[in-house]
């Protein structure tokens, strides 16, 4: 194992929560968790709901992968009912609800503070442009 590879394995061993945090805060993980806070959804309902708040929407494959990952982490419950046509509902577990509430709070903060972020970015970009001109 190379030095870089052993450092990566070591970092993962030291920070096992990092992967869960990545899942919860991923592009689609955030939207899935927030949407499921409202109520359980069928797959197609969830995909449409995410499409309404995301520019491009989420592909079936990516939504399925995200749901499986969140289910494996114990955040989402998949309820497959043996009816015709088959019905599968997705909902949050208690753990998932707790995580989703935290994610929603962060999303609300981001929305509220976006003007401040935009100003900071503009200030930074202007300073960088000045530095390039001066050099």
C-alpha positions in Angstrom: 0.0 0.0 0.0 1.4 3.4 -0.9 1.8 6.2 1.6 -1.1 8.1 0.2 -3.4 5.0 0.3 -2.4 4.2 3.8 -3.1 7.7 5.0 -6.6 7.5 3.3 -7.4 4.2 5.0 -6.1 5.6 8.3 -8.2 8.8 8.0 -11.3 6.7 7.3 -10.6 4.5 10.3 -10.2 7.5 12.5 -13.3 9.3 11.1 -16.0 6.7 10.5 -18.7 9.4 10.6 -17.2 11.1 7.5 -18.9 8.8 5.0 -22.3 9.2 6.7 -21.8 13.0 6.6 -21.0 12.7 2.9 -24.2 10.7 2.3 -26.4 13.1 4.2 -24.9 16.3 2.6 -24.5 14.9 -0.9 -26.3 16.8 -3.7 -29.2 14.4 -3.8 -29.1 13.2 -0.1 -30.0 16.7 1.1 -33.0 17.0 -1.2 -34.2 13.4 -0.4 -34.0 14.0 3.3 -35.8 17.3 3.2 -38.5 16.1 0.9 -39.1 13.0 3.1 -39.5 15.2 6.1 -42.9 16.3 4.7 -44.3 12.8 4.2 -43.5 9.3 2.8 -43.2 9.2 -1.0 -43.3 6.7 -3.7 -40.2 6.6 -5.9 -41.8 8.5 -8.8 -43.3 11.1 -6.5 -40.0 11.7 -4.8 -38.3 12.1 -8.2 -40.9 14.6 -9.3 -40.6 16.6 -6.1 -36.8 16.8 -6.3 -37.2 17.8 -10.0 -39.3 20.8 -8.9 -36.5 22.1 -6.7 -33.5 21.1 -8.7 -32.5 22.6 -12.1 -32.0 19.3 -13.9 -33.7 16.9 -11.7 -32.3 13.6 -10.6 -32.0 10.5 -12.8 -33.7 7.3 -11.7 -30.3 5.6 -11.3 -28.9 8.3 -9.0 -32.1 8.5 -6.9 -32.1 4.7 -6.5 -28.5 4.8 -5.4 -29.1 7.7 -3.0 -32.1 5.9 -1.4 -30.1 2.7 -1.1 -27.2 4.5 0.6 -29.5 6.3 3.0 -31.4 3.1 3.7 -28.1 1.3 4.5 -27.1 4.1 6.9 -30.4 3.6 8.7 -31.9 7.0 7.7 -34.5 5.9 5.2 -37.1 3.0 5.4 -38.2 1.2 2.3 -41.6 -0.3 2.5 -42.3 -2.7 -0.4 -45.9 -3.9 -0.5 -46.8 -7.1 -2.2 -49.6 -5.7 -4.3 -50.2 -5.4 -8.0 -48.9 -3.2 -9.3 -46.0 -3.3 -6.8 -45.9 -0.3 -4.4 -42.8 0.9 -2.6 -42.9 3.8 -0.2 -39.9 5.6 1.3 -40.0 7.3 4.6 -37.6 8.6 7.2 -36.6 6.5 10.2 -36.2 8.3 13.6 -32.5 8.7 12.9 -33.3 10.0 9.4 -35.8 12.5 10.7 -33.2 13.8 13.2 -30.6 14.1 10.4 -33.1 15.7 8.0 -34.1 18.4 10.5 -30.4 19.3 10.9 -29.9 19.4 7.1 -33.1 21.5 6.7 -31.8 24.0 9.3 -28.5 24.3 7.4 -30.3 24.7 4.1 -32.5 27.5 5.6 -29.4 29.2 7.0 -27.7 29.0 3.6 -30.8 30.5 1.9 -31.0 33.3 4.5 -27.2 34.1 4.3 -26.8 33.9 0.6 -26.6 37.7 0.1 -23.7 37.7 2.6 -21.9 34.9 0.7 -22.4 36.7 -2.6 -20.9 39.8 -1.1 -17.9 37.9 0.3 -17.4 36.2 -3.1 -17.5 39.5 -4.9 -15.0 41.0 -2.5 -12.7 38.0 -2.9 -12.9 38.0 -6.7 -12.2 41.8 -6.8 -9.2 41.4 -4.6 -7.8 38.5 -6.7 -8.3 40.5 -9.9 -6.4 43.4 -8.3 -3.6 41.1 -7.2 -3.3 39.7 -10.7 -3.2 43.2 -12.3 -0.5 44.3 -9.8 1.8 41.4 -10.5 
